[in-house]
């Protein structure tokens, strides 16, 4: 099967950064289920929980008319922060589904 590796990046912050993240902070989701952060960096769990439900779908090729195929921006739920993340496909990988649970 083929999936996309993803990068989730802080695109912009329209409020104050309560969690200590900055524009450009990111994590990668690779090989279906491996979450990778740059050394010495963090990612707010509340921002993560808001984008997490969409990542499995973004890893797959979706029909052209699907809204999730077009939309790439997701918002953190903190109203003071107004942090927006961008989800990008960084590469297509071939995986053996028998190796995954």
N, C-alpha and C positions, 0 to 999 in steps of 0.2 A: 504494500500500500504506500501511497505518497501523502505526506503531510508537509505543511510549511512550518519552519522555525519562525518564531515571532520576536519582535522587540517592542516593548511597551516603554514609551518615553514621555516624561513630563513635557507637554507641548507649551502650556502657558499657565500662569497663576494670576488670576484677576483680583485676589484678595491678599491676605497675609499668610505666609507659609508657616502654619502652626506646627507642622510635622517635621520641619527642617529640610524638606526637599527643595530642589531648585530646578529651573528649566534645564532640560538636558539629562537629568537623572533618569536612569532606565534599568530594566532587567530584561533578560532574554529567556524565552521558553523554548527549549530545544529538545530534540529526540522524543517528542510527544509529551514528556512529563517532567523534564529537568529544568528547574528554575535557577538561573544564574545571575548573580549580581557582580558588578565590578568590585575588585578588592577594596575594602575599607568603606564601601557605600552601604546605604540602607534603602528600603522602600517601605513606606507607611502601609501597615496592614489594612487600614480602612480604605485607602486608595486601591490597594490590591483586591479587596473583597468586592469593590464595585465593578472592576473589569473582569474578574475571574470567570463569571458565568458565560462570557462571550468568547473566551480564548479557544475552547475546544472547537467551536464552529469556525473561528477565524483560521484555525490550522488546516481546514479543509477547503478544497475548491468548491465554491458555491455557484449556483446558477447566476447568470449575468443580472437578472432582474431582482435578485435577493437584496434587501436593504442592507444586510450585514456585509455583503460583498462590496458595497459602495462606501458605507460609513466606517470611519476609522477613529473618531474621537469619542472619548468616554469621560464622564465627570466623576470626581470624588464627591461623596455625599456631604462633606463638611461645608456648611454655608458660609463660614467666615473665610475659608481658604479659596474656594472656587478654582480648584486645581483641575486641569483638563489634560488627559493622557491621549497619546496617539499610538495606535497599534499598527505596526508594519510587518509585512511578511519579508523576512530577510533571506530566506533560501528554501528551496524545496528539497526534502529528504525522502529517501526510500527506506522504509522500515518493514521488518517482517512482523506481521500481526501476531504470529505465534509466540514471539519474544515478549509481547506486551500483555498486561493483565486486563 
